[in-house]
Amino acid sequence: MEQVVTFHNGNTMPKVGLGTFRVEEGQQLVEAVKHAIVSGYRSIDTARIYDNEKSVGEGIRQGIEAAGISRSDLFITTKLWLDDFGYESALEAYQASLDRLGLDYVDLYLLHWPGTDEQLYFDSWKALEKLYNDGKVRNIGVSNFAIQHFERLLEVASVKPVINQVEFTPYLNQKELRDYMKEKFIVAESWSPLMNGEILTNEVVMNIAEKHGKSPAQIIIRWNIENDVVIIPKSVTPERIEENLNVYDFELTKEDHYELDQLNEDRRVGPDPADYNGNN
Ligand SMILES: NC(=O)c1ccc[n+]([C@@H]2O[C@H](COP(=O)([O-])OP(=O)(O)OC[C@H]3O[C@@H](n4cnc5c(N)ncnc54)[C@H](OP(=O)(O)O)[C@@H]3O)[C@@H](O)[C@H]2O)c1
């Protein structure tokens, strides 16, 4: 199986990356990012609101050196938080993220949530388009967009988002949104894919794991990538970081997919994008 997805603009992104939410600045995060890169990860996901871009940047620098690779081999994502929304403030926030990361570009910059003020996310998107058209960022996308947000954004956008990072788990399989995005050639990416561990003790997932001689986390990761969904499981544990990338030596069966698809209950662990404004 290909280990990257190709965007509508021809650029590629690794299917499996490392998430960094809820890990504070500090040595643990530096080591996790470095370990991921040395273990073969080429994609790292952070955000301004995670308050950890400095350590992610340090981990990247140490990882590049230890793995003997170059910056251009990596795919780094960060995101624009809601309180930086607006045209000028988005441009400033991007530069501030680069400064904290110690990078001169990122590979993907996302609107973190649509928020509830439509004009503000339009203005912010225009800023991302400017960064993209000026060659300051390689790709631009969104996160937590529902179909109604896309319908409106696509009316005003001159650059179409390459990706939408959303909650996607066996309990919330987002079929309608994924079908809509496929039609528009927008890639899907899942956040909290392991439901912070909750899904790993589901009996169906555990049985499929046992059958394949794989871990429950590897089953969920494989289910994502076989559904063309990019995935960024978070771990600071070296063995788990390695385990989560070791998913290219087996395949789920049609029956496995059927059983996992039956788990859908349209149940979220995070906020609903329809009315989330960053505070509620
Ligand atoms: N765009 C958004 O709005 C949004 C929202 C939430 C998250 N995200 C992104 O998505 C990433 C992933 O989501 P998440 O961090 O919320 O949670 P997650 O990846 O679903 O789960 C992380 C938890 O699972 C554990 N874990 C990881 N690999 C494991 C394995 N192989 N076996 C057993 N346990 C394992 C980790 O423990 P240890 O670390 O202790 O090993 C951690 O407690 C985030 O880090 C962030 O980058 C984006």
The ligand as an SDF file (V2000), in Angstrom:
LIG
                    3D

 48 52  0  0  0  0  0  0  0  0999 V2000
   -8.1230   19.3190   14.9330 N   0  0  0  0  0  0  0  0  0  0  0  0
   -8.5990   19.1170   16.1420 C   0  0  0  0  0  0  0  0  0  0  0  0
   -9.5680   19.7700   16.5720 O   0  0  0  0  0  0  0  0  0  0  0  0
   -7.9720   18.0670   16.9940 C   0  0  0  0  0  0  0  0  0  0  0  0
   -8.6140   17.6650   18.1850 C   0  0  0  0  0  0  0  0  0  0  0  0
   -8.0160   16.6540   18.9520 C   0  0  0  0  0  0  0  0  0  0  0  0
   -6.8210   16.0850   18.5280 C   0  0  0  0  0  0  0  0  0  0  0  0
   -6.1920   16.5190   17.3650 N   0  0  0  0  0  0  0  0  0  0  0  0
   -4.9260   15.9010   16.8840 C   0  0  0  0  0  0  0  0  0  0  0  0
   -5.1070   14.4960   16.8320 O   0  0  0  0  0  0  0  0  0  0  0  0
   -4.0720   13.8630   17.5950 C   0  0  0  0  0  0  0  0  0  0  0  0
   -4.5350   12.5440   18.1730 C   0  0  0  0  0  0  0  0  0  0  0  0
   -5.6310   12.7270   19.0530 O   0  0  0  0  0  0  0  0  0  0  0  0
   -5.5110   12.6540   20.6610 P   0  0  0  0  0  0  0  0  0  0  0  0
   -4.1650   13.0600   21.0910 O   0  0  0  0  0  0  0  0  0  0  0  0
   -6.6650   13.4040   21.1910 O   0  0  0  0  0  0  0  0  0  0  0  0
   -5.7770   11.1500   21.0430 O   0  0  0  0  0  0  0  0  0  0  0  0
   -5.5440    9.6720   20.4320 P   0  0  0  0  0  0  0  0  0  0  0  0
   -4.4480    9.6540   19.4300 O   0  0  0  0  0  0  0  0  0  0  0  0
   -6.8820    9.1580   20.0390 O   0  0  0  0  0  0  0  0  0  0  0  0
   -5.1190    8.8720   21.7360 O   0  0  0  0  0  0  0  0  0  0  0  0
   -3.9400    9.1490   22.4190 C   0  0  0  0  0  0  0  0  0  0  0  0
   -3.8850    8.2400   23.6490 C   0  0  0  0  0  0  0  0  0  0  0  0
   -3.7530    6.8790   23.2460 O   0  0  0  0  0  0  0  0  0  0  0  0
   -2.5910    6.3110   23.8330 C   0  0  0  0  0  0  0  0  0  0  0  0
   -1.9780    5.4300   22.8240 N   0  0  0  0  0  0  0  0  0  0  0  0
   -1.3470    5.8010   21.6880 C   0  0  0  0  0  0  0  0  0  0  0  0
   -0.9200    4.7390   20.9940 N   0  0  0  0  0  0  0  0  0  0  0  0
   -1.2980    3.6550   21.7080 C   0  0  0  0  0  0  0  0  0  0  0  0
   -1.1410    2.2650   21.5180 C   0  0  0  0  0  0  0  0  0  0  0  0
   -0.5120    1.7760   20.4590 N   0  0  0  0  0  0  0  0  0  0  0  0
   -1.6530    1.4310   22.4520 N   0  0  0  0  0  0  0  0  0  0  0  0
   -2.3000    1.9050   23.5480 C   0  0  0  0  0  0  0  0  0  0  0  0
   -2.4850    3.2180   23.7870 N   0  0  0  0  0  0  0  0  0  0  0  0
   -1.9880    4.0820   22.8760 C   0  0  0  0  0  0  0  0  0  0  0  0
   -1.6890    7.4720   24.2120 C   0  0  0  0  0  0  0  0  0  0  0  0
   -0.9060    7.1660   25.3480 O   0  0  0  0  0  0  0  0  0  0  0  0
    0.6460    7.5820   25.5590 P   0  0  0  0  0  0  0  0  0  0  0  0
    0.8830    8.9080   24.9160 O   0  0  0  0  0  0  0  0  0  0  0  0
    0.7450    7.6180   27.0430 O   0  0  0  0  0  0  0  0  0  0  0  0
    1.4640    6.4830   24.9500 O   0  0  0  0  0  0  0  0  0  0  0  0
   -2.7090    8.5540   24.5370 C   0  0  0  0  0  0  0  0  0  0  0  0
   -3.1670    8.4090   25.8660 O   0  0  0  0  0  0  0  0  0  0  0  0
   -3.7570   14.9230   18.6460 C   0  0  0  0  0  0  0  0  0  0  0  0
   -2.5740   14.6440   19.3490 O   0  0  0  0  0  0  0  0  0  0  0  0
   -3.7230   16.1640   17.8030 C   0  0  0  0  0  0  0  0  0  0  0  0
   -2.4940   16.2520   17.1170 O   0  0  0  0  0  0  0  0  0  0  0  0
   -6.7760   17.4950   16.6110 C   0  0  0  0  0  0  0  0  0  0  0  0
  1  2  1  0
  2  3  2  0
  2  4  1  0
  4  5  1  0
  4 48  2  0
  5  6  2  0
  6  7  1  0
  7  8  2  0
  8  9  1  0
  8 48  1  0
  9 10  1  0
  9 46  1  0
 10 11  1  0
 11 12  1  0
 11 44  1  0
 12 13  1  0
 13 14  1  0
 14 15  2  0
 14 16  1  0
 14 17  1  0
 17 18  1  0
 18 19  2  0
 18 20  1  0
 18 21  1  0
 21 22  1  0
 22 23  1  0
 23 24  1  0
 23 42  1  0
 24 25  1  0
 25 26  1  0
 25 36  1  0
 26 27  1  0
 26 35  1  0
 27 28  2  0
 28 29  1  0
 29 30  1  0
 29 35  2  0
 30 31  1  0
 30 32  2  0
 32 33  1  0
 33 34  2  0
 34 35  1  0
 36 37  1  0
 36 42  1  0
 37 38  1  0
 38 39  2  0
 38 40  1  0
 38 41  1  0
 42 43  1  0
 44 45  1  0
 44 46  1  0
 46 47  1  0
M  CHG  2   8   1  16  -1
M  END
$$$$
